[in-house]
Amino acid sequence: MTFEEKLKKLTQIVEQLEEGNRLPLSDSLKLFEEGIGLIASCRQILENAEQRVEIVLETDNA
């Protein structure tokens, strides 16, 4: 899944959870866990991108 796809899925999960009472608790917990995993994955992608940018900037300044 791309970063954009993960972000879109995370947005959908947030919307479902915000509806609150429409989901059984077990389903809400599963969505929450999936969302936490997506957040961790997106954070890692962003950290890798930041490192790549820093490398390019260091190379450019050398």
PyMOL Python script that loads the backbone (N, CA, C, O; Angstrom):
from pymol import cmd

cmd.read_pdbstr("""\
ATOM      1  N   MET A   1       0.841  -1.183   0.000  1.00  0.00           N
ATOM      2  CA  MET A   1       0.000   0.000   0.000  1.00  0.00           C
ATOM      3  C   MET A   1       0.887   1.247   0.000  1.00  0.00           C
ATOM      4  O   MET A   1       1.881   1.306   0.724  1.00  0.00           O
ATOM      5  N   THR A   2       0.533   2.219  -0.795  1.00  0.00           N
ATOM      6  CA  THR A   2       1.284   3.469  -0.808  1.00  0.00           C
ATOM      7  C   THR A   2       0.922   4.314   0.416  1.00  0.00           C
ATOM      8  O   THR A   2      -0.046   4.033   1.123  1.00  0.00           O
ATOM      9  N   PHE A   3       1.721   5.352   0.645  1.00  0.00           N
ATOM     10  CA  PHE A   3       1.445   6.270   1.746  1.00  0.00           C
ATOM     11  C   PHE A   3       0.045   6.866   1.597  1.00  0.00           C
ATOM     12  O   PHE A   3      -0.716   6.949   2.562  1.00  0.00           O
ATOM     13  N   GLU A   4      -0.277   7.277   0.380  1.00  0.00           N
ATOM     14  CA  GLU A   4      -1.573   7.908   0.127  1.00  0.00           C
ATOM     15  C   GLU A   4      -2.728   6.932   0.378  1.00  0.00           C
ATOM     16  O   GLU A   4      -3.767   7.319   0.912  1.00  0.00           O
ATOM     17  N   GLU A   5      -2.543   5.684  -0.006  1.00  0.00           N
ATOM     18  CA  GLU A   5      -3.584   4.675   0.226  1.00  0.00           C
ATOM     19  C   GLU A   5      -3.764   4.414   1.717  1.00  0.00           C
ATOM     20  O   GLU A   5      -4.886   4.262   2.200  1.00  0.00           O
ATOM     21  N   LYS A   6      -2.645   4.365   2.438  1.00  0.00           N
ATOM     22  CA  LYS A   6      -2.715   4.159   3.887  1.00  0.00           C
ATOM     23  C   LYS A   6      -3.413   5.337   4.566  1.00  0.00           C
ATOM     24  O   LYS A   6      -4.221   5.151   5.476  1.00  0.00           O
ATOM     25  N   LEU A   7      -3.097   6.525   4.124  1.00  0.00           N
ATOM     26  CA  LEU A   7      -3.716   7.714   4.696  1.00  0.00           C
ATOM     27  C   LEU A   7      -5.220   7.732   4.417  1.00  0.00           C
ATOM     28  O   LEU A   7      -6.011   8.102   5.285  1.00  0.00           O
ATOM     29  N   LYS A   8      -5.605   7.338   3.223  1.00  0.00           N
ATOM     30  CA  LYS A   8      -7.033   7.278   2.873  1.00  0.00           C
ATOM     31  C   LYS A   8      -7.748   6.239   3.740  1.00  0.00           C
ATOM     32  O   LYS A   8      -8.844   6.492   4.240  1.00  0.00           O
ATOM     33  N   LYS A   9      -7.125   5.073   3.916  1.00  0.00           N
ATOM     34  CA  LYS A   9      -7.721   4.025   4.754  1.00  0.00           C
ATOM     35  C   LYS A   9      -7.825   4.504   6.199  1.00  0.00           C
ATOM     36  O   LYS A   9      -8.825   4.253   6.871  1.00  0.00           O
ATOM     37  N   LEU A  10      -6.800   5.188   6.671  1.00  0.00           N
ATOM     38  CA  LEU A  10      -6.826   5.719   8.031  1.00  0.00           C
ATOM     39  C   LEU A  10      -7.958   6.726   8.198  1.00  0.00           C
ATOM     40  O   LEU A  10      -8.636   6.733   9.226  1.00  0.00           O
ATOM     41  N   THR A  11      -8.163   7.565   7.209  1.00  0.00           N
ATOM     42  CA  THR A  11      -9.254   8.537   7.237  1.00  0.00           C
ATOM     43  C   THR A  11     -10.607   7.822   7.308  1.00  0.00           C
ATOM     44  O   THR A  11     -11.499   8.241   8.045  1.00  0.00           O
ATOM     45  N   GLN A  12     -10.749   6.756   6.545  1.00  0.00           N
ATOM     46  CA  GLN A  12     -12.000   5.991   6.571  1.00  0.00           C
ATOM     47  C   GLN A  12     -12.230   5.374   7.946  1.00  0.00           C
ATOM     48  O   GLN A  12     -13.351   5.371   8.453  1.00  0.00           O
ATOM     49  N   ILE A  13     -11.173   4.858   8.539  1.00  0.00           N
ATOM     50  CA  ILE A  13     -11.288   4.259   9.871  1.00  0.00           C
ATOM     51  C   ILE A  13     -11.711   5.308  10.890  1.00  0.00           C
ATOM     52  O   ILE A  13     -12.585   5.056  11.720  1.00  0.00           O
ATOM     53  N   VAL A  14     -11.097   6.478  10.830  1.00  0.00           N
ATOM     54  CA  VAL A  14     -11.440   7.556  11.761  1.00  0.00           C
ATOM     55  C   VAL A  14     -12.914   7.927  11.606  1.00  0.00           C
ATOM     56  O   VAL A  14     -13.622   8.108  12.596  1.00  0.00           O
ATOM     57  N   GLU A  15     -13.363   8.038  10.379  1.00  0.00           N
ATOM     58  CA  GLU A  15     -14.765   8.381  10.136  1.00  0.00           C
ATOM     59  C   GLU A  15     -15.697   7.318  10.716  1.00  0.00           C
ATOM     60  O   GLU A  15     -16.724   7.644  11.311  1.00  0.00           O
ATOM     61  N   GLN A  16     -15.334   6.049  10.541  1.00  0.00           N
ATOM     62  CA  GLN A  16     -16.164   4.973  11.087  1.00  0.00           C
ATOM     63  C   GLN A  16     -16.187   5.030  12.608  1.00  0.00           C
ATOM     64  O   GLN A  16     -17.239   4.858  13.225  1.00  0.00           O
ATOM     65  N   LEU A  17     -15.034   5.271  13.209  1.00  0.00           N
ATOM     66  CA  LEU A  17     -14.973   5.312  14.666  1.00  0.00           C
ATOM     67  C   LEU A  17     -15.696   6.528  15.229  1.00  0.00           C
ATOM     68  O   LEU A  17     -16.262   6.466  16.320  1.00  0.00           O
ATOM     69  N   GLU A  18     -15.678   7.630  14.491  1.00  0.00           N
ATOM     70  CA  GLU A  18     -16.366   8.830  14.960  1.00  0.00           C
ATOM     71  C   GLU A  18     -17.877   8.650  14.982  1.00  0.00           C
ATOM     72  O   GLU A  18     -18.578   9.335  15.727  1.00  0.00           O
ATOM     73  N   GLU A  19     -18.376   7.734  14.171  1.00  0.00           N
ATOM     74  CA  GLU A  19     -19.814   7.450  14.189  1.00  0.00           C
ATOM     75  C   GLU A  19     -20.225   6.800  15.501  1.00  0.00           C
ATOM     76  O   GLU A  19     -21.388   6.845  15.901  1.00  0.00           O
ATOM     77  N   GLY A  20     -19.242   6.195  16.159  1.00  0.00           N
ATOM     78  CA  GLY A  20     -19.435   5.689  17.509  1.00  0.00           C
ATOM     79  C   GLY A  20     -20.365   4.522  17.661  1.00  0.00           C
ATOM     80  O   GLY A  20     -19.961   3.376  17.463  1.00  0.00           O
ATOM     81  N   ASN A  21     -21.581   4.783  18.001  1.00  0.00           N
ATOM     82  CA  ASN A  21     -22.517   3.740  18.426  1.00  0.00           C
ATOM     83  C   ASN A  21     -23.000   2.825  17.307  1.00  0.00           C
ATOM     84  O   ASN A  21     -23.776   1.908  17.573  1.00  0.00           O
ATOM     85  N   ARG A  22     -22.583   3.035  16.102  1.00  0.00           N
ATOM     86  CA  ARG A  22     -23.049   2.197  15.000  1.00  0.00           C
ATOM     87  C   ARG A  22     -22.272   0.896  14.879  1.00  0.00           C
ATOM     88  O   ARG A  22     -22.704  -0.010  14.166  1.00  0.00           O
ATOM     89  N   LEU A  23     -21.138   0.784  15.558  1.00  0.00           N
ATOM     90  CA  LEU A  23     -20.308  -0.412  15.490  1.00  0.00           C
ATOM     91  C   LEU A  23     -20.276  -1.114  16.834  1.00  0.00           C
ATOM     92  O   LEU A  23     -20.259  -0.470  17.883  1.00  0.00           O
ATOM     93  N   PRO A  24     -20.266  -2.450  16.795  1.00  0.00           N
ATOM     94  CA  PRO A  24     -20.053  -3.173  18.054  1.00  0.00           C
ATOM     95  C   PRO A  24     -18.655  -2.864  18.591  1.00  0.00           C
ATOM     96  O   PRO A  24     -17.751  -2.524  17.828  1.00  0.00           O
ATOM     97  N   LEU A  25     -18.490  -2.981  19.883  1.00  0.00           N
ATOM     98  CA  LEU A  25     -17.221  -2.676  20.522  1.00  0.00           C
ATOM     99  C   LEU A  25     -16.078  -3.476  19.913  1.00  0.00           C
ATOM    100  O   LEU A  25     -15.001  -2.927  19.679  1.00  0.00           O
ATOM    101  N   SER A  26     -16.292  -4.757  19.655  1.00  0.00           N
ATOM    102  CA  SER A  26     -15.215  -5.587  19.100  1.00  0.00           C
ATOM    103  C   SER A  26     -14.769  -5.076  17.731  1.00  0.00           C
ATOM    104  O   SER A  26     -13.577  -5.086  17.423  1.00  0.00           O
ATOM    105  N   ASP A  27     -15.715  -4.632  16.915  1.00  0.00           N
ATOM    106  CA  ASP A  27     -15.367  -4.081  15.597  1.00  0.00           C
ATOM    107  C   ASP A  27     -14.629  -2.756  15.744  1.00  0.00           C
ATOM    108  O   ASP A  27     -13.692  -2.474  14.997  1.00  0.00           O
ATOM    109  N   SER A  28     -15.050  -1.952  16.701  1.00  0.00           N
ATOM    110  CA  SER A  28     -14.374  -0.681  16.954  1.00  0.00           C
ATOM    111  C   SER A  28     -12.930  -0.916  17.376  1.00  0.00           C
ATOM    112  O   SER A  28     -12.026  -0.208  16.933  1.00  0.00           O
ATOM    113  N   LEU A  29     -12.713  -1.904  18.226  1.00  0.00           N
ATOM    114  CA  LEU A  29     -11.358  -2.215  18.672  1.00  0.00           C
ATOM    115  C   LEU A  29     -10.491  -2.699  17.518  1.00  0.00           C
ATOM    116  O   LEU A  29      -9.321  -2.328  17.420  1.00  0.00           O
ATOM    117  N   LYS A  30     -11.055  -3.522  16.649  1.00  0.00           N
ATOM    118  CA  LYS A  30     -10.306  -4.000  15.481  1.00  0.00           C
ATOM    119  C   LYS A  30      -9.919  -2.831  14.583  1.00  0.00           C
ATOM    120  O   LYS A  30      -8.787  -2.762  14.104  1.00  0.00           O
ATOM    121  N   LEU A  31     -10.848  -1.919  14.355  1.00  0.00           N
ATOM    122  CA  LEU A  31     -10.553  -0.749  13.535  1.00  0.00           C
ATOM    123  C   LEU A  31      -9.490   0.118  14.194  1.00  0.00           C
ATOM    124  O   LEU A  31      -8.588   0.619  13.524  1.00  0.00           O
ATOM    125  N   PHE A  32      -9.596   0.293  15.495  1.00  0.00           N
ATOM    126  CA  PHE A  32      -8.619   1.083  16.238  1.00  0.00           C
ATOM    127  C   PHE A  32      -7.226   0.487  16.090  1.00  0.00           C
ATOM    128  O   PHE A  32      -6.260   1.207  15.833  1.00  0.00           O
ATOM    129  N   GLU A  33      -7.124  -0.828  16.252  1.00  0.00           N
ATOM    130  CA  GLU A  33      -5.837  -1.509  16.117  1.00  0.00           C
ATOM    131  C   GLU A  33      -5.285  -1.354  14.701  1.00  0.00           C
ATOM    132  O   GLU A  33      -4.091  -1.117  14.519  1.00  0.00           O
ATOM    133  N   GLU A  34      -6.144  -1.487  13.711  1.00  0.00           N
ATOM    134  CA  GLU A  34      -5.719  -1.304  12.326  1.00  0.00           C
ATOM    135  C   GLU A  34      -5.224   0.133  12.107  1.00  0.00           C
ATOM    136  O   GLU A  34      -4.210   0.360  11.446  1.00  0.00           O
ATOM    137  N   GLY A  35      -5.947   1.078  12.666  1.00  0.00           N
ATOM    138  CA  GLY A  35      -5.553   2.475  12.550  1.00  0.00           C
ATOM    139  C   GLY A  35      -4.199   2.751  13.180  1.00  0.00           C
ATOM    140  O   GLY A  35      -3.382   3.477  12.614  1.00  0.00           O
ATOM    141  N   ILE A  36      -3.960   2.177  14.345  1.00  0.00           N
ATOM    142  CA  ILE A  36      -2.674   2.348  15.023  1.00  0.00           C
ATOM    143  C   ILE A  36      -1.552   1.785  14.152  1.00  0.00           C
ATOM    144  O   ILE A  36      -0.483   2.387  14.046  1.00  0.00           O
ATOM    145  N   GLY A  37      -1.793   0.639  13.535  1.00  0.00           N
ATOM    146  CA  GLY A  37      -0.798   0.054  12.635  1.00  0.00           C
ATOM    147  C   GLY A  37      -0.529   0.941  11.429  1.00  0.00           C
ATOM    148  O   GLY A  37       0.617   1.097  11.008  1.00  0.00           O
ATOM    149  N   LEU A  38      -1.584   1.519  10.879  1.00  0.00           N
ATOM    150  CA  LEU A  38      -1.427   2.423   9.740  1.00  0.00           C
ATOM    151  C   LEU A  38      -0.652   3.684  10.124  1.00  0.00           C
ATOM    152  O   LEU A  38       0.180   4.170   9.358  1.00  0.00           O
ATOM    153  N   ILE A  39      -0.934   4.205  11.318  1.00  0.00           N
ATOM    154  CA  ILE A  39      -0.209   5.387  11.797  1.00  0.00           C
ATOM    155  C   ILE A  39       1.284   5.075  11.909  1.00  0.00           C
ATOM    156  O   ILE A  39       2.123   5.866  11.477  1.00  0.00           O
ATOM    157  N   ALA A  40       1.607   3.929  12.486  1.00  0.00           N
ATOM    158  CA  ALA A  40       3.013   3.548  12.636  1.00  0.00           C
ATOM    159  C   ALA A  40       3.680   3.407  11.273  1.00  0.00           C
ATOM    160  O   ALA A  40       4.814   3.845  11.081  1.00  0.00           O
ATOM    161  N   SER A  41       2.985   2.804  10.347  1.00  0.00           N
ATOM    162  CA  SER A  41       3.521   2.608   9.008  1.00  0.00           C
ATOM    163  C   SER A  41       3.722   3.942   8.290  1.00  0.00           C
ATOM    164  O   SER A  41       4.758   4.156   7.660  1.00  0.00           O
ATOM    165  N   CYS A  42       2.750   4.827   8.381  1.00  0.00           N
ATOM    166  CA  CYS A  42       2.856   6.155   7.758  1.00  0.00           C
ATOM    167  C   CYS A  42       3.991   6.950   8.385  1.00  0.00           C
ATOM    168  O   CYS A  42       4.738   7.633   7.684  1.00  0.00           O
ATOM    169  N   ARG A  43       4.119   6.864   9.691  1.00  0.00           N
ATOM    170  CA  ARG A  43       5.201   7.572  10.389  1.00  0.00           C
ATOM    171  C   ARG A  43       6.562   7.087   9.886  1.00  0.00           C
ATOM    172  O   ARG A  43       7.471   7.890   9.676  1.00  0.00           O
ATOM    173  N   GLN A  44       6.700   5.770   9.692  1.00  0.00           N
ATOM    174  CA  GLN A  44       7.955   5.213   9.202  1.00  0.00           C
ATOM    175  C   GLN A  44       8.253   5.703   7.787  1.00  0.00           C
ATOM    176  O   GLN A  44       9.393   6.043   7.471  1.00  0.00           O
ATOM    177  N   ILE A  45       7.240   5.736   6.950  1.00  0.00           N
ATOM    178  CA  ILE A  45       7.413   6.229   5.580  1.00  0.00           C
ATOM    179  C   ILE A  45       7.872   7.685   5.602  1.00  0.00           C
ATOM    180  O   ILE A  45       8.779   8.067   4.862  1.00  0.00           O
ATOM    181  N   LEU A  46       7.249   8.487   6.444  1.00  0.00           N
ATOM    182  CA  LEU A  46       7.630   9.903   6.542  1.00  0.00           C
ATOM    183  C   LEU A  46       9.047  10.078   7.074  1.00  0.00           C
ATOM    184  O   LEU A  46       9.787  10.938   6.598  1.00  0.00           O
ATOM    185  N   GLU A  47       9.428   9.268   8.056  1.00  0.00           N
ATOM    186  CA  GLU A  47      10.784   9.348   8.594  1.00  0.00           C
ATOM    187  C   GLU A  47      11.809   8.977   7.522  1.00  0.00           C
ATOM    188  O   GLU A  47      12.859   9.612   7.416  1.00  0.00           O
ATOM    189  N   ASN A  48      11.505   7.952   6.734  1.00  0.00           N
ATOM    190  CA  ASN A  48      12.409   7.554   5.645  1.00  0.00           C
ATOM    191  C   ASN A  48      12.517   8.659   4.605  1.00  0.00           C
ATOM    192  O   ASN A  48      13.605   8.944   4.104  1.00  0.00           O
ATOM    193  N   ALA A  49      11.402   9.274   4.285  1.00  0.00           N
ATOM    194  CA  ALA A  49      11.414  10.371   3.315  1.00  0.00           C
ATOM    195  C   ALA A  49      12.244  11.539   3.844  1.00  0.00           C
ATOM    196  O   ALA A  49      13.008  12.152   3.098  1.00  0.00           O
ATOM    197  N   GLU A  50      12.092  11.841   5.121  1.00  0.00           N
ATOM    198  CA  GLU A  50      12.852  12.927   5.727  1.00  0.00           C
ATOM    199  C   GLU A  50      14.349  12.642   5.665  1.00  0.00           C
ATOM    200  O   GLU A  50      15.142  13.538   5.375  1.00  0.00           O
ATOM    201  N   GLN A  51      14.734  11.400   5.935  1.00  0.00           N
ATOM    202  CA  GLN A  51      16.145  11.025   5.858  1.00  0.00           C
ATOM    203  C   GLN A  51      16.675  11.178   4.434  1.00  0.00           C
ATOM    204  O   GLN A  51      17.796  11.644   4.230  1.00  0.00           O
ATOM    205  N   ARG A  52      15.876  10.790   3.466  1.00  0.00           N
ATOM    206  CA  ARG A  52      16.290  10.928   2.067  1.00  0.00           C
ATOM    207  C   ARG A  52      16.476  12.394   1.696  1.00  0.00           C
ATOM    208  O   ARG A  52      17.428  12.746   1.000  1.00  0.00           O
ATOM    209  N   VAL A  53      15.564  13.251   2.162  1.00  0.00           N
ATOM    210  CA  VAL A  53      15.678  14.684   1.891  1.00  0.00           C
ATOM    211  C   VAL A  53      16.947  15.232   2.525  1.00  0.00           C
ATOM    212  O   VAL A  53      17.670  16.006   1.899  1.00  0.00           O
ATOM    213  N   GLU A  54      17.222  14.836   3.762  1.00  0.00           N
ATOM    214  CA  GLU A  54      18.422  15.309   4.444  1.00  0.00           C
ATOM    215  C   GLU A  54      19.686  14.883   3.699  1.00  0.00           C
ATOM    216  O   GLU A  54      20.634  15.660   3.590  1.00  0.00           O
ATOM    217  N   ILE A  55      19.701  13.654   3.187  1.00  0.00           N
ATOM    218  CA  ILE A  55      20.851  13.163   2.426  1.00  0.00           C
ATOM    219  C   ILE A  55      21.036  13.980   1.157  1.00  0.00           C
ATOM    220  O   ILE A  55      22.155  14.356   0.810  1.00  0.00           O
ATOM    221  N   VAL A  56      19.944  14.249   0.472  1.00  0.00           N
ATOM    222  CA  VAL A  56      20.027  15.042  -0.753  1.00  0.00           C
ATOM    223  C   VAL A  56      20.532  16.443  -0.445  1.00  0.00           C
ATOM    224  O   VAL A  56      21.374  16.973  -1.170  1.00  0.00           O
ATOM    225  N   LEU A  57      20.024  17.045   0.624  1.00  0.00           N
ATOM    226  CA  LEU A  57      20.452  18.391   0.989  1.00  0.00           C
ATOM    227  C   LEU A  57      21.924  18.408   1.395  1.00  0.00           C
ATOM    228  O   LEU A  57      22.640  19.348   1.048  1.00  0.00           O
ATOM    229  N   GLU A  58      22.388  17.402   2.115  1.00  0.00           N
ATOM    230  CA  GLU A  58      23.793  17.318   2.513  1.00  0.00           C
ATOM    231  C   GLU A  58      24.672  17.148   1.289  1.00  0.00           C
ATOM    232  O   GLU A  58      25.730  17.770   1.194  1.00  0.00           O
ATOM    233  N   THR A  59      24.250  16.321   0.360  1.00  0.00           N
ATOM    234  CA  THR A  59      25.004  16.105  -0.873  1.00  0.00           C
ATOM    235  C   THR A  59      25.050  17.376  -1.705  1.00  0.00           C
ATOM    236  O   THR A  59      26.068  17.705  -2.314  1.00  0.00           O
ATOM    237  N   ASP A  60      23.938  18.074  -1.716  1.00  0.00           N
ATOM    238  CA  ASP A  60      23.840  19.316  -2.494  1.00  0.00           C
ATOM    239  C   ASP A  60      24.719  20.416  -1.917  1.00  0.00           C
ATOM    240  O   ASP A  60      25.251  21.243  -2.657  1.00  0.00           O
ATOM    241  N   ASN A  61      24.874  20.425  -0.589  1.00  0.00           N
ATOM    242  CA  ASN A  61      25.675  21.453   0.077  1.00  0.00           C
ATOM    243  C   ASN A  61      27.162  21.118   0.103  1.00  0.00           C
ATOM    244  O   ASN A  61      27.980  21.971   0.447  1.00  0.00           O
ATOM    245  N   ALA A  62      27.513  19.911  -0.248  1.00  0.00           N
ATOM    246  CA  ALA A  62      28.936  19.496  -0.176  1.00  0.00           C
ATOM    247  C   ALA A  62      29.757  19.985  -1.343  1.00  0.00           C
ATOM    248  O   ALA A  62      30.955  19.713  -1.411  1.00  0.00           O
TER     249      ALA A  62
END
""", "prot")
cmd.dss("prot")
cmd.show_as("cartoon", "prot")
cmd.util.cbc("prot")
cmd.orient("prot")
